[in-house]
């Protein structure tokens, strides 16, 4: 099953590279990667509409050298209800909606190269504390993934150099929602490239993870699948399904509500500490730890740090504004703003009603702060320690002249 699209029918690639206004007019974002002398072109989502969905929507992540396409990727997904109303039942198939990070693999300058949706080389990472880039994680998973077609482990020699490939990377170190035990690459698309034209091939024969067999590719079963999602019959470890029109290449996705619920608990912030504060404010920590028990130890640390900071803030406030031991400016920097705000609250709201601050009101104040403010304050002394350590390790130069 395949569909073909000529990208040059919508966009003059060489012109878009040199003419920023033209690219903006066409709704395309052009990003140049000087080290590779390559470009990623992708749609500006604010410019997508019903009229250009089947053209601009194809530009989800296209790699080019300015003379031809080097890599394509699945197009923007459409509206499910519109899809069901317009598509013939015999023209569609159901695929797994794989959780993970999309990695495109393509051949250029006599070597295979990687790209994420927005970066050539895949040397970026989502979790900034992670020691490994997407490139490292993909290569690790690729070398450990079984190829169902060759019945051996994946090898680059298995691939056609005139094609680009779209994989979904699943790795224990790149957990989004579902905790994966083993690294794996799922090949979801193959693109035969010819200058500005890409022929998209479905690759179900490469999937180790299969769509439940109770569904076939008929529209009535797609509707049944939708009804089952609404009844929440699937566990959270199934992200959802893709429904694909094999005639025009349009695809739609349907997300599992149970997956979505856990995804909201997990959050999309790369800083786990940020998510901890957000969960605490919404009384969701216990529920989160039900799904991610491995985070309990680090959550205990966050809780202790928050407890220590809150008690120290209350102590400092008491020393400054009640006992008047020393002025505000002599207290540690990471507490001063909050001490000041607490005192302003006392003067404006509590004092007129003959009320005072206590540890409980300080706790309430801390719990009301935005997670980013909490992180800045609580982590301040850790940052200072790192700065001091760097200074202590810096070489000292003695002038013996």
Phi, psi and omega in degrees: 000129183208156172224150183238139177223132176265104183296332181288348176289340178253323188228135170274099187301308180302322179291320180296330180291321184261344184242098183297321181296320179297316180298317179295321179298324180275356179077025183248133175265126181250123179238123183264132176249098189299322183301325180261346189054044178233166183231144167252129177243128179214157184291148168275113188299337178288343182263356180286138176209180183296330183286324184252009184302319183275002177240290178300325181298344178286341185270061178283321175191100183244127177260132179217154172259006180097348179242346181191166174277134177256334182206137174242177179202165180304141183287171175303137179281151185256194182273128185295314183296319177295321180298312181297325182287333189253336189266139176286142186298327182284353185260001187239156176227157178252132178234159170294142171265092188289134172280142177146190181255129180286127177235126177258134181244126182215162184256130182204136179052048175063028178204157175276138181230158181246155173210138167273186181300328185233009184213127175276135183101337180055034181268013176265176178206152181277311179273108187295337178279351181290139179283349188238144177275170175300326180299311180299314183296321180295313181297324177297314181290319181302318182284352180245004184262135179280130176269110184297338182280309180277346182061030175224178175290152180301142173222145179299334180294343179285346191263150178273122184290346177269007182238158167247157187229139176250118178250156167252119181275125174238121186213140178304331181273000181231050184288125177261298174230304182282127178281109180274137180274327182231145176291143180205149173244126178253115178281116183251339180211149173230136182237120172275121188253139177213097185056252183259009183251140177230128174258120185267129179243133170287150185230051182298335182292346181263356185277125171277340181253114189258153173293137178309136190287354179289349180247135169250197189264020180271149182302321182299329178279335172294319176295319177298319178300316179299318179296321179294323176298316181296332177276355178059049181274347182263143176289167186291344183279002171253113184292320181157200181223153173253136174247126191238129175272114184283355180270309183248001176080005179287140178229149175229156181235147175233120186269141176288120181302325178294321175297315182299322180297313179293326178298323178292323175298316182293324181075170180241018177272131182292348180263114181295327179299320177301313182294326178300313180296322179294316178296320180297318180296335182253012178054046184241010185296314181299319180294319178299315183291341174297321181272331184230066183297338180293345180271001184300318183297314181289329176294324177298322178294315179300320180296317180295317179299319180293319178298312181297317181295317182297315179294323178291323177297315179297318178298314181296318179299316180297317180295324186278309191258346179252311180270343179055044181290322178200160183289163183304319186296345181268358177271159181305143185305319187290353179252338193300313181301316182290324175298317180296313181297321178297319181290323176297322177296321177298311183295320187272330188239321185274312184303316179301339180252016179058040177243162183223163176282145176224177178301323181294323178287328176292319177299316179298320178297313180300318182291345180269351184286149175296141182307325181293324177292320178298315180300317181300315184288312185290327182272358186301314184290333175293320178295320179295322177298319179296319179296316180296322179295320179296320179295320182291334180271350181291141181293141176258136183252122182254126179276107181266007183292000000 
